[in-house]
């Protein structure tokens, strides 16, 4: 597909245990991957298997927590599961506004603004200030995000210590560097079926995952030798 003057080639792999070989084939040639988790089920045993395979092939990746609008959805529980079971440095760049049937928008922690949906298909959405009752948690996660981005280089770290914050461009550049090094995993949320959060996800693919120029060529192995 094409998105904002970029071409994105999508290889969709099944998540089921019966297709492990197909997943491995895909992982060998991917530049980056988006691990899709259910907001209710979170990290399932097969998710862990695929994650370890991605570790083996050193694939930079992001996590997308889907189905935020179903019964039992809990973004923060999935975040805890990810850190515990994948043993990775997951960095939310978004927070959901509401969960289950009350899911109505997404907070963008990079721009510090909210995108609120007013219909069921994600067509009618408006950029709004972050809801007052979510300001504290947004600031908390924003601070963690900026700190993670600043760790990418000495220059960013110096600026962060001097000013206590980074610009939008610097956060994206810093987080991209750390994502490519597999030191940080950007984490997003949404409800794909209702078209909520998908545009954010495509933006994040461009911002954080490698282009073919950022990764080494695929190496083959002769099993006999």
Secondary structure by P-SEA (a helix, b strand, c coil): cccccbbbbbbbbbccccaaaaaaaaaacccbbbbbbbccccccaaaaaaaaaaaaacccbbbbbcccccccccaaaaaaaaaaccccccccccccccccccccccccccccbbbbbccccccccccccccccaaaaaaaaaaaaaaaaaaccaaaaaaaaacccccaaaaaaaaaaaaaaccbbbbbbbbcccccaaaaaaaaaaaccccccccccbbbbcccc
